[in-house]
Amino acid sequence: MPIHLFDSLERTLKPLTPAHPDGVFRFYNCGPTVYAPAHIGNFRTFVVNDVLRRLLELEFGANKVKHVRNLTDVDDRTIGQTQKEKRPLAEITKKWTDKFHADCDALNCLRPHAEPTATGYIKEQVNMIEVLMEKGNAYRAADGSVYFKLESFPGYGALSRIKERELKITNIVADADHKDSVSDFALWKAYKPEEDGDVKWPGPRGASAGRPGWHIECSAMSKSLLGDTIDLHSGGVDLLFPHHENEIAQSECCNGTTFAHHWYHSEHLLVEGTTMSKSKGNYYTLTDLVEKGYSPMAVRYALLMGHPRKQLNFMLDSLRAAESALATLRTFRAAMADSTGLVNVYASVVAALHDDLNTPAALGALFTAINHSKPSDVNAALFDRAMFALGFDLTAPTAPKAEVPAAITALAATRWAAKQAKDFATADALRKELTAAGWSMLDSKTDYKLEPHKKA
Ligand SMILES: [Zn+2]
């Protein structure tokens, strides 16, 4: 069965096939905005898209897939950060680009074949805006900015199914007074010295100097590197509206043809049952989780435990489960040696992934197969291929065992004894002491485990 994936535009499962006669599958995935570390919600999207990239390579061949993922290195947030830190834009975006690359490598995400930056494609963006102005899809506003004229594109709203009335309400922004209609969106933002510092480029013909709007960046980079029509465009569901809707409008009006044959969106991530936020204390970057003692490979595993098109409730318990699942896989693989057994783990894993990227079903199929087989019955080469599809590097470092100080061990032993003796008041008091010292005690019926937690 070919890869079937839900298409957010047509709202149905569709097979993925390269449309271009050269047989190369063209895949564009919106990348990060490099002004801060990406959080694990962002990484859910990137890990899911990495599995997709791997599947495409397995299906069409490694040299028949072109994967582009951009870096947004100029927009309101990156500029806001330069103003806050009083440091040059390039310095800030380089710092967070390097961090993003390190995190992606740790999570075993394949690098895209091209990773364009918005600042590297200013000329291409300006060209596109000029074409849109010539065609009557865009206009210069009084302040020298350029806006996309929404009513010039009757197809607007097809992806998000947003109604005209909701659109007007959603799109009202501070600079609405410069626009012909409140729902028009910015393609080019005229330079404002008090907000933009020294960030500016010469504008499209007839417009002021300034910088591109966020949406045109992806349209221009995609066109430059993949051509007018791509096979698959993906991103997190938070980008569906307005970002992707606006990309369609810009690209289709400029190029006069279909922008993307297929749209794919992965869902939000919740942490411990609620939306992630710094104030709730459930906001995690990869570094936060590594400091808590979890391995990046376990984070990757845990991010694939839920169906990508459903909200995933990410819990620290899932990371513990993921560590132990990976340990099982490592032991099983070691026992397999170079077995040429007949059990084909790859077939069952890839069948689940081809069915709308059902990663939990793939993990289920993997464990069903190994629970019912002896390692020597399993084909090692095909097992390794299944690991490639899921992106599990079984040679990657496991979670480091935290050194438990002797005083903590003693405290824990005393508390355990108190609990066994049903002296719950003492047990509770000792637990508080452990917490204050930065350790969690995880009780089971017969035993306990000590884990470090991040100090507030
Ligand atoms: Zn984008």
Boltz pocket constraint, residues with backbone or C-beta under 6 A from the ligand:
constraints:
  - pocket:
      binder: B
      contacts: [[A, 30], [A, 31], [A, 214], [A, 215], [A, 218], [A, 243]]
      max_distance: 6.0
